[in-house]
Amino acid sequence: MQDNILEMRGITKEFPGVKALDNVTFQVRRGEIKALVGENGAGKSTLMNVLSGIYPYGSYTGDIVVNGEVCRFKGIAQSEAAGIAIIHQELAMIPQLSIAENVFIGKSLSKNGIIDWNKIRAATIPLLERVGLNEDPDTPINQIGVGKQQLVEIAKALSKNCKILILDEPTASLNEKDSKNLLDLLKTLQADGITCIMISHKLNEICYIADSVTVLRDGQTVADFPSAKDITEDEIIRQMVGRELNNRYPVREGVKIGEVFFEVEDWCVHHPEFPERVVIDHANIKLRKGEVVGLAGLMGAGRTEFAMSLFGKSYGCHISGKVRKGGKEIDTSTVPKAIENGIAYLPEDRKSCGLVLGETISRNISMANLKRVSKGGVVNPNQEIAETGENAKRFGVKCSSIFQAAGNLSGGNQQKVVLAKWMFNLPDVLILDEPTRGIDVGAKYDIYCIINELAAAGKCVLVISSELPELLGVCDRIYIMNEGQIKGEKLRSEATQENIMKLLI
């Protein structure tokens, strides 16, 4: 008989008009690394929120059994007392506070109501050592990178003596090196007796780290593989999307690439807080109509800074250089001017920069071009509903209606709304910064198809991505950026991961 540390039996969770989980079963063996996979909206995060007490007992039906005992968590504190800790994709830390303060936030070590800072620092050091982080506990969180912040979150979970550690897309914002370090840390924690549940869309990481895999689809358990060694990525994909996905990158047929239409010349950008530091150093790029161009680079190479500075000088200071469209120099010094000149920017962080989560899908789509649905400065609601509904349908946004709040959509559908928003403005140039980050393979395929459609319509498309296979799969040409400089470019026919990496490092 297998030793299960956790069993979730017949879990059903409903939201207004939506059954997010439908009689889900989920089992985890003691001391294993369990992968939980599925498309966006399949119910993975909802299931883990039920387990961690974020959705309290009474808001769902079914049983949670931990160490053989039925648990009815009324909140996070009770689940943590049972040895369960969850690390969300959006890290829950206060940037201005120190590492030590973040690790023990809500659990301050005090005596007679007075916080013992020396005791907190002393307790933080062995936790940081355990996760392989060599940082001063007094260092503010906003002064360390995302990879190190992820390690601080794990240290925070370990401070609560967790026995079951849940990680929701832990490597979504990490580069390849930091991702590998994190996965290896999970193996170390496993050797220490900690059971891990990992949600991820990166199937290569699942195959590398997981002992077993459970697949959810449309709120139901559709497959449970007791041994990850016995399955392939293609089999996981088939179970996730309910169909074969033989080619992860759709073929672009009848590609017609035109003349150079958009140029950036001698683009220089300085750091906004340290003006003496050059972030982008005389960068030059050219985009042709109907062409999908990639921008490759490691974390910190300057890719996002380049895109943001180009889009209305949203980043940096002392920005210089020229931008031409159709052979004529254009002004992109403010966001409205960049938009007026036909430039659209899909940001890396869709939740904080791309959407107003509390607003409806309809309003999110129309806000980039309210003039299109208004007259005399007054929005015509009927026209707005009709045209944004058509746009949402065109981009395949799965929703109960366009009046649904954008914050209630899955990651892939949120990304489609951001794309629909910018296309509502009819741009000529689209800059897509990590367009498939944190979304599943099925939704990725949909996004790739949309990119191909935009290129076929004669748009210039610049795709920024940390995933080299993605750039090789969707782009006609790839620029390589390192330390703010364009180190070279490769045509699709000559580009390989190896010759691109040589320019990245």
C-alpha positions as CSV (number, residue, x, y, z in Angstrom):
1,M,0.0,0.0,0.0
2,Q,1.5,3.3,-1.0
3,D,2.2,6.0,1.6
4,N,0.1,9.0,0.6
5,I,0.8,12.2,2.5
6,L,-2.1,13.9,0.7
7,E,-5.4,12.9,-0.8
8,M,-8.0,15.2,-2.3
9,R,-11.3,13.3,-3.0
10,G,-14.2,14.5,-5.1
11,I,-13.2,18.1,-4.9
12,T,-15.8,20.4,-6.6
13,K,-15.6,24.1,-6.6
14,E,-18.0,26.5,-8.4
15,F,-17.8,30.2,-9.1
16,P,-20.8,32.1,-10.5
17,G,-21.6,30.5,-13.8
18,V,-18.5,28.4,-13.9
19,K,-17.6,25.0,-12.4
20,A,-13.9,25.3,-11.9
21,L,-13.4,21.9,-10.4
22,D,-15.6,18.9,-11.0
23,N,-15.1,15.9,-8.7
24,V,-11.3,16.1,-8.9
25,T,-9.2,13.4,-7.3
26,F,-5.5,14.1,-6.5
27,Q,-3.0,12.0,-4.6
28,V,0.6,12.7,-3.5
29,R,3.0,10.1,-2.1
30,R,5.1,11.1,0.8
31,G,8.5,12.6,-0.2
32,E,7.8,12.8,-3.9
33,I,7.9,15.7,-6.4
34,K,4.4,15.7,-7.9
35,A,3.7,17.7,-11.1
36,L,0.2,19.1,-11.7
37,V,-0.3,20.2,-15.3
38,G,-3.1,21.3,-17.6
39,E,-4.1,24.1,-19.9
40,N,-4.8,27.6,-18.5
41,G,-8.2,27.5,-16.9
42,A,-8.0,23.7,-16.2
43,G,-8.3,24.3,-12.5
44,K,-4.7,23.7,-11.3
45,S,-4.4,26.9,-9.2
46,T,-8.0,26.6,-8.0
47,L,-7.2,23.1,-6.7
48,M,-4.1,24.3,-4.8
49,N,-6.0,27.3,-3.4
50,V,-8.5,24.8,-2.0
51,L,-5.7,22.8,-0.5
52,S,-4.0,25.8,1.1
53,G,-7.1,27.2,2.6
54,I,-7.4,30.3,0.4
55,Y,-10.8,28.8,-0.6
56,P,-12.0,27.7,2.9
57,Y,-14.0,24.7,3.8
58,G,-17.7,25.3,2.9
59,S,-16.9,27.0,-0.3
60,Y,-16.2,23.7,-2.0
61,T,-17.3,20.1,-1.6
62,G,-15.1,17.0,-1.2
63,D,-12.5,15.9,1.3
64,I,-8.8,16.9,2.0
65,V,-6.9,14.1,3.8
66,V,-3.4,14.9,5.1
67,N,-1.5,12.2,6.9
68,G,-4.6,10.1,7.0
69,E,-6.8,12.8,8.7
70,V,-9.6,14.7,7.1
71,C,-8.8,18.4,7.2
72,R,-11.3,21.3,6.9
73,F,-9.2,24.4,6.6
74,K,-10.9,27.6,7.3
75,G,-8.0,29.7,6.2
76,I,-4.3,29.8,5.3
77,A,-3.2,29.7,8.9
78,Q,-4.8,26.3,9.5
79,S,-3.3,24.8,6.3
80,E,0.2,26.1,7.4
81,A,-0.3,24.6,10.8
82,A,-0.9,21.2,9.0
83,G,2.5,21.7,7.3
84,I,1.3,23.0,3.9
85,A,2.9,26.1,2.3
86,I,2.1,27.6,-1.1
87,I,4.3,29.9,-3.3
88,H,2.3,31.7,-5.9
89,Q,3.4,32.8,-9.3
90,E,3.2,36.4,-8.3
91,L,5.6,36.5,-5.4
92,A,4.0,37.8,-2.1
93,M,6.7,40.0,-0.8
94,I,7.1,43.7,0.2
95,P,9.9,45.1,-2.0
96,Q,11.0,47.8,0.4
97,L,11.4,45.4,3.4
98,S,14.6,43.3,4.0
99,I,15.0,39.6,3.2
100,A,14.7,38.8,7.0
101,E,11.6,40.9,7.4
102,N,9.9,39.2,4.4
103,V,10.9,35.7,5.6
104,F,9.3,36.3,9.0
105,I,6.5,38.7,8.1
106,G,3.4,37.9,10.0
107,K,5.5,35.6,12.3
108,S,7.8,38.1,14.0
109,L,10.0,36.8,16.8
110,S,9.3,39.0,19.7
111,K,9.4,39.2,23.5
112,N,7.0,41.2,25.6
113,G,5.7,42.7,22.4
114,I,9.1,43.9,21.2
115,I,10.5,42.5,18.0
116,D,13.9,40.8,18.5
117,W,15.7,41.8,15.3
118,N,18.9,40.0,16.2
119,K,16.9,36.8,16.7
120,I,15.2,37.3,13.3
121,R,18.5,37.9,11.5
122,A,20.0,34.9,13.2
123,A,17.1,32.7,12.3
124,T,17.1,33.9,8.7
125,I,20.8,33.0,8.0
126,P,20.4,29.1,8.2
127,L,17.3,29.3,6.1
128,L,19.1,31.2,3.4
129,E,22.0,28.7,3.5
130,R,19.5,25.9,3.1
131,V,18.2,27.3,-0.1
132,G,21.7,28.2,-1.4
133,L,21.3,32.0,-1.1
134,N,24.4,33.9,0.0
135,E,22.8,37.3,0.9
136,D,22.8,39.6,3.9
137,P,19.5,39.2,5.7
138,D,19.2,43.0,5.8
139,T,19.3,43.4,2.0
140,P,16.1,44.9,0.7
141,I,14.1,42.6,-1.5
142,N,14.0,45.1,-4.4
143,Q,17.8,44.9,-4.6
144,I,18.0,41.2,-5.5
145,G,16.9,39.5,-8.8
146,V,13.7,37.5,-9.4
147,G,15.6,34.2,-9.1
148,K,16.9,35.1,-5.6
149,Q,13.5,36.4,-4.6
150,Q,12.0,33.0,-5.5
151,L,14.6,31.4,-3.1
152,V,13.6,33.9,-0.4
153,E,10.0,32.7,-0.8
154,I,11.1,29.1,-0.4
155,A,13.1,30.1,2.7
156,K,9.9,31.8,4.0
157,A,8.0,28.5,3.5
158,L,10.7,26.5,5.3
159,S,10.5,28.9,8.3
160,K,7.0,27.6,8.7
161,N,8.2,24.0,9.0
162,C,6.3,23.0,5.9
163,K,6.0,19.3,4.9
164,I,4.2,19.9,1.7
165,L,5.5,22.7,-0.5
166,I,3.3,23.9,-3.4
167,L,5.0,25.9,-6.2
168,D,2.8,27.6,-8.8
169,E,4.8,28.3,-12.0
170,P,8.1,28.8,-10.0
171,T,10.3,29.2,-13.0
172,A,8.0,31.4,-15.2
173,S,10.0,34.5,-14.7
174,L,13.5,32.9,-14.4
175,N,16.2,32.5,-16.9
176,E,17.6,29.0,-17.8
177,K,20.4,29.1,-15.2
178,D,18.1,30.2,-12.3
179,S,15.5,27.7,-13.3
180,K,18.0,24.9,-13.2
181,N,19.2,26.0,-9.8
182,L,15.7,26.1,-8.5
183,L,14.8,22.6,-9.8
184,D,18.0,21.2,-8.2
185,L,17.0,22.9,-4.9
186,L,13.7,21.0,-5.0
187,K,15.6,17.7,-5.3
188,T,17.7,18.7,-2.3
189,L,14.5,19.5,-0.3
190,Q,13.1,16.2,-1.4
191,A,16.1,14.5,0.0
192,D,15.4,16.3,3.3
193,G,11.9,14.7,3.4
194,I,9.8,17.6,2.0
195,T,7.0,16.7,-0.5
196,C,6.7,19.1,-3.4
197,I,3.8,19.8,-5.7
198,M,4.8,21.8,-8.8
199,I,2.5,23.5,-11.3
200,S,4.3,24.3,-14.5
201,H,3.8,24.7,-18.2
202,K,7.4,23.9,-19.0
203,L,7.2,20.3,-19.9
204,N,10.9,19.8,-20.2
205,E,11.2,20.8,-16.5
206,I,8.4,18.4,-15.6
207,C,10.1,15.5,-17.2
208,Y,13.4,16.5,-15.5
209,I,12.1,17.0,-12.0
210,A,8.8,15.1,-11.4
211,D,8.3,11.6,-10.0
212,S,4.7,11.5,-11.0
213,V,2.3,13.6,-13.0
214,T,-1.5,14.5,-12.7
215,V,-3.2,16.2,-15.6
216,L,-6.3,18.3,-15.3
217,R,-8.6,19.4,-18.2
218,D,-11.7,21.5,-17.9
219,G,-11.8,21.1,-14.1
220,Q,-11.5,17.3,-14.1
221,T,-8.7,14.8,-13.5
222,V,-8.1,13.2,-17.0
223,A,-4.8,11.4,-16.3
224,D,-2.6,10.3,-13.4
225,F,0.8,8.9,-14.3
226,P,2.4,7.3,-11.2
227,S,5.8,7.4,-12.9
228,A,7.0,10.4,-14.9
229,K,9.7,8.2,-16.5
230,D,7.1,6.3,-18.4
231,I,5.6,9.2,-20.3
232,T,6.7,11.7,-23.0
233,E,6.1,15.4,-23.4
234,D,3.8,14.6,-26.4
235,E,1.7,12.3,-24.3
236,I,1.3,15.0,-21.6
237,I,0.3,17.5,-24.3
238,R,-2.2,15.1,-25.7
239,Q,-3.8,14.7,-22.3
240,M,-3.7,18.4,-21.6
241,V,-5.4,19.7,-24.8
242,G,-7.4,16.6,-25.6
243,R,-5.9,16.3,-29.1
244,E,-2.6,15.6,-30.8
245,L,-0.4,18.6,-31.2
246,N,2.2,17.3,-33.6
247,N,3.8,20.6,-34.4
248,R,4.1,23.1,-31.5
249,Y,4.9,25.9,-33.9
250,P,2.3,26.4,-36.7
251,V,3.7,26.5,-40.2
252,R,3.7,29.9,-41.9
253,E,2.5,29.4,-45.5
254,G,2.8,31.8,-48.3
255,V,5.1,34.2,-46.4
256,K,5.5,37.5,-48.2
257,I,8.1,39.7,-46.6
258,G,8.2,43.2,-47.9
259,E,10.7,46.1,-47.7
260,V,12.1,47.6,-44.5
261,F,9.2,49.5,-42.9
262,F,10.4,50.2,-39.3
263,E,13.9,51.2,-38.2
264,V,15.6,52.0,-34.9
265,E,19.0,53.7,-35.3
266,D,21.7,54.3,-32.7
267,W,19.2,53.9,-29.8
268,C,20.8,54.7,-26.4
269,V,19.2,54.5,-23.0
270,H,20.5,55.4,-19.6
271,H,19.3,53.9,-16.3
272,P,16.5,56.0,-14.8
273,E,18.1,56.0,-11.2
274,F,21.7,55.9,-12.2
275,P,22.0,58.1,-15.3
276,E,25.7,57.4,-15.7
277,R,24.9,53.8,-16.5
278,V,24.2,52.9,-20.1
279,V,21.5,50.3,-20.4
280,I,21.0,50.3,-24.2
281,D,24.1,51.0,-26.2
282,H,23.6,52.2,-29.8
283,A,21.2,49.5,-30.7
284,N,20.0,49.2,-34.4
285,I,17.2,47.1,-35.7
286,K,15.1,46.9,-38.9
287,L,11.7,45.3,-39.3
288,R,10.1,44.4,-42.6
289,K,6.4,44.2,-43.4
290,G,5.1,40.7,-43.0
291,E,8.2,39.7,-41.0
292,V,8.4,38.2,-37.5
293,V,11.7,39.2,-35.9
294,G,13.0,37.8,-32.6
295,L,15.0,39.5,-29.9
296,A,17.0,37.1,-27.9
297,G,18.9,37.8,-24.7
298,L,19.6,36.6,-21.2
299,M,17.9,38.1,-18.1
300,G,19.3,41.6,-17.8
301,A,20.4,41.9,-21.4
302,G,18.2,45.0,-21.9
303,R,15.5,43.5,-24.1
304,T,12.5,44.8,-22.1
305,E,14.3,48.1,-21.4
306,F,14.8,48.5,-25.1
307,A,11.1,47.9,-25.8
308,M,9.8,50.1,-23.1
309,S,12.1,53.0,-24.0
310,L,11.0,52.7,-27.6
311,F,7.3,52.8,-26.6
312,G,6.9,56.3,-25.4
313,K,10.1,56.4,-23.4
314,S,8.4,54.3,-20.7
315,Y,11.8,53.4,-19.3
316,G,15.1,55.2,-18.9
317,C,16.5,58.7,-19.2
318,H,18.8,60.6,-21.6
319,I,17.3,58.5,-24.5
320,S,18.7,59.2,-27.9
321,G,18.5,57.8,-31.4
322,K,16.1,57.8,-34.4
323,V,12.9,55.9,-35.1
324,R,11.7,55.7,-38.7
325,K,8.5,54.3,-40.1
326,G,8.0,54.0,-43.9
327,G,11.3,56.0,-44.4
328,K,10.1,59.0,-42.3
329,E,11.4,59.8,-38.8
330,I,8.6,59.6,-36.2
331,D,8.2,60.9,-32.6
332,T,7.8,58.2,-30.0
333,S,8.7,60.4,-27.0
334,T,5.4,59.7,-25.2
335,V,3.0,56.7,-25.1
336,P,0.2,58.6,-26.9
337,K,2.6,59.7,-29.7
338,A,3.9,56.1,-30.0
339,I,0.3,54.8,-30.3
340,E,-0.6,57.5,-32.8
341,N,2.4,56.5,-34.9
342,G,1.1,52.9,-35.1
343,I,3.3,51.2,-32.4
344,A,1.8,48.7,-29.9
345,Y,3.6,47.1,-27.0
346,L,2.4,44.0,-25.2
347,P,4.2,44.1,-21.9
348,E,6.1,41.3,-20.1
349,D,3.8,41.6,-17.1
350,R,0.2,41.5,-18.5
351,K,-1.4,41.7,-15.1
352,S,0.2,45.0,-13.8
353,C,1.0,46.7,-17.1
354,G,-1.3,45.2,-19.8
355,L,-4.8,45.0,-18.2
356,V,-7.1,46.6,-15.7
357,L,-8.0,43.4,-14.0
358,G,-11.2,44.8,-12.3
359,E,-12.6,46.1,-15.6
360,T,-14.5,44.0,-18.2
361,I,-13.0,42.4,-21.2
362,S,-14.9,44.8,-23.4
363,R,-13.5,47.9,-21.6
364,N,-10.0,46.5,-21.6
365,I,-10.1,46.0,-25.4
366,S,-11.6,49.4,-26.1
367,M,-9.3,51.5,-23.9
368,A,-6.4,51.7,-26.3
369,N,-8.7,53.4,-28.9
370,L,-11.8,54.9,-27.3
371,K,-12.1,57.3,-30.2
372,R,-13.1,54.4,-32.4
373,V,-16.3,53.8,-30.3
374,S,-17.1,57.4,-29.2
375,K,-18.5,60.6,-30.7
376,G,-18.0,64.0,-29.2
377,G,-16.0,62.5,-26.4
378,V,-18.9,60.2,-25.3
379,V,-18.5,56.4,-25.6
380,N,-21.3,54.7,-27.5
381,P,-21.9,51.6,-25.4
382,N,-23.7,49.6,-28.1
383,Q,-20.9,50.2,-30.5
384,E,-18.3,49.4,-27.9
385,I,-20.0,46.1,-27.0
386,A,-20.4,45.1,-30.7
387,E,-16.9,45.9,-31.8
388,T,-15.0,44.6,-28.8
389,G,-17.1,41.5,-28.8
390,E,-16.1,40.9,-32.4
391,N,-12.4,41.4,-31.5
392,A,-12.6,39.1,-28.5
393,K,-14.2,36.4,-30.8
394,R,-11.5,37.0,-33.5
395,F,-8.7,36.3,-31.0
396,G,-10.5,33.3,-29.5
397,V,-10.9,34.7,-25.9
398,K,-12.7,32.0,-23.9
399,C,-15.1,33.7,-21.5
400,S,-18.7,33.6,-20.2
401,S,-19.3,37.1,-21.8
402,I,-17.3,40.2,-22.6
403,F,-18.7,41.7,-19.4
404,Q,-16.6,39.2,-17.4
405,A,-13.7,40.8,-15.4
406,A,-10.3,40.4,-17.1
407,G,-8.9,39.3,-13.7
408,N,-11.1,36.2,-13.7
409,L,-9.6,34.9,-17.0
410,S,-6.9,32.3,-17.3
411,G,-3.4,33.5,-18.2
412,G,-3.7,32.5,-21.9
413,N,-7.0,34.3,-22.3
414,Q,-5.7,37.4,-20.5
415,Q,-2.9,37.5,-23.1
416,K,-5.4,37.2,-25.9
417,V,-7.3,40.2,-24.5
418,V,-4.1,42.3,-24.4
419,L,-3.5,41.4,-28.1
420,A,-7.1,42.1,-28.9
421,K,-6.8,45.5,-27.2
422,W,-3.8,46.6,-29.2
423,M,-5.2,45.3,-32.5
424,F,-8.3,47.4,-31.7
425,N,-6.0,50.3,-32.4
426,L,-5.0,49.0,-35.8
427,P,-1.2,49.3,-35.3
428,D,1.5,48.8,-37.9
429,V,4.2,47.6,-35.5
430,L,3.7,45.2,-32.7
431,I,6.3,44.6,-30.0
432,L,5.5,41.4,-28.0
433,D,7.4,41.0,-24.8
434,E,7.3,37.4,-23.6
435,P,4.0,36.8,-25.3
436,T,3.6,33.2,-24.0
437,R,5.1,33.5,-20.5
438,G,3.1,31.5,-18.0
439,I,0.6,30.0,-20.4
440,D,0.1,26.4,-21.5
441,V,1.1,24.7,-24.8
442,G,-2.4,24.9,-26.3
443,A,-2.7,28.6,-25.6
444,K,0.8,29.1,-26.8
445,Y,-0.1,27.5,-30.1
446,D,-3.1,29.9,-30.4
447,I,-0.8,32.9,-29.8
448,Y,1.6,31.7,-32.4
449,C,-1.2,31.4,-34.9
450,I,-2.3,35.0,-34.1
451,I,1.3,36.2,-34.6
452,N,1.4,34.5,-38.0
453,E,-2.0,36.1,-38.9
454,L,-0.6,39.5,-38.0
455,A,2.5,39.0,-40.1
456,A,0.3,37.8,-43.0
457,A,-1.7,41.0,-42.7
458,G,1.5,43.0,-43.4
459,K,2.3,44.0,-39.8
460,C,5.9,44.3,-38.4
461,V,6.2,42.0,-35.4
462,L,9.0,42.0,-32.9
463,V,8.9,39.0,-30.5
464,I,11.0,39.2,-27.3
465,S,11.4,35.8,-25.6
466,S,13.7,34.0,-23.1
467,E,12.9,30.7,-24.8
468,L,15.2,30.1,-27.8
469,P,13.1,27.2,-29.2
470,E,10.2,29.6,-29.4
471,L,12.2,32.2,-31.3
472,L,13.5,29.5,-33.6
473,G,10.0,28.2,-34.1
474,V,8.2,31.5,-34.9
475,C,10.7,34.0,-36.2
476,D,12.0,34.7,-39.7
477,R,15.1,36.5,-38.3
478,I,16.6,36.9,-34.8
479,Y,18.6,39.7,-33.2
480,I,20.8,38.8,-30.3
481,M,21.2,41.3,-27.4
482,N,23.9,41.2,-24.7
483,E,24.6,43.9,-22.2
484,G,22.5,46.4,-24.0
485,Q,24.2,45.9,-27.4
486,I,23.0,44.1,-30.5
487,K,25.7,41.4,-30.9
488,G,24.5,40.0,-34.2
489,E,21.5,38.7,-36.1
490,K,20.6,35.3,-37.6
491,L,18.3,34.3,-40.3
492,R,15.9,31.5,-39.5
493,S,17.7,29.1,-41.9
494,E,21.0,29.6,-40.2
495,A,20.0,30.1,-36.6
496,T,20.6,27.3,-33.9
497,Q,20.5,27.4,-30.2
498,E,24.2,26.9,-30.1
499,N,25.3,29.8,-32.4
500,I,22.8,32.1,-30.7
501,M,24.1,31.2,-27.2
502,K,27.6,32.0,-28.2
503,L,26.5,35.6,-28.8
504,L,24.4,35.7,-25.6
505,I,27.3,34.9,-23.1
